[in-house]
Amino acid sequence: MREGADENNERLEFLGDAVLSSIIAHYLFRKYPYKDEGFLTEMRSKMVNRQKLNEIAVKMGLKKITIYNKLDNALKTSQIFGNTLEALIGAIFLDKGYKKTQLWVEQYIIHNHMFTDDLEAIEINIKNKLYGWANKNGKLLEFTIVTESFESGRRLFTIGATIDGQVIAEAKGFNKKDASQLAAFKAVETLGL
C-alpha cells in the first residue's frame, strides 16, 4: 500500500531504531568480550544518541535528499535527519534482511562515524548526568509535556525539564525522546553543569 504525500516515515523509524540498537548491541558484545552489561548499555546509548545519529546522517548526505519543510522553524532543533537515517535502516532491513543490514551499518555507520575509543571517554547521556545531579542535591527532576500540538501534519511535543516542580528548560521535538533529550541538554546549560 502506497503512503500518501502527507504521510511520514515514523513506522520505518520505529523499525530502524530497533534494528540499529540490535546491530550495535551485537557489535559491542563482540568488540568488548570482557566488559559487563552496564558498560555495554552505556556505550550503546552513546552510539544511538539522537544528536549523534543526526550528525552522522548529515555527514552521510541525508540532509540533501530528505524532503522536509525548510520554512518550519521547529525542524531546525529537531533530529529529523537522524530519524531519516533510522527510516533508511528500517527500509534496508525490510529489503535485504538482517545480515546485509548489519554489514551495511557496520561499514557505513559504525566504522566511519562511531569511534568507540573516543566514545568510551565522553559522557553523552545528558539525562543521566542531570538525574545524578538531582539525586545528589535532593531535588526532584521530572520531564513533563508542556504542550502537544500539530505542525506540518505531525505531533509536536514541548517537553519541560522541571526541578522541584519548576520548569527550568523547555524543548520541542516530533517525539518525546528527542524533546526531552534537548530539554535535558538546555537544563544542564542553565544549571551550569
Secondary structure, DSSP 8 states (H G I E B T S, - for coil): ----TT--SHHHHHHHHHHHHHHHHHHHHHH-TT--HHHHHHHHHHHT-HHHHHHHHHHTTHHHH----TT-GGGGSS-HHHHHHHHHHHHHHHHH-HHHHHHHHIIIIIHHH--HHHHHH----HHHHHHHHHHHTT--EEEEEEEEEEETTEEEEEEEEEETTEEEEEEEESSHHHHHHHHHHHHHHHHT-
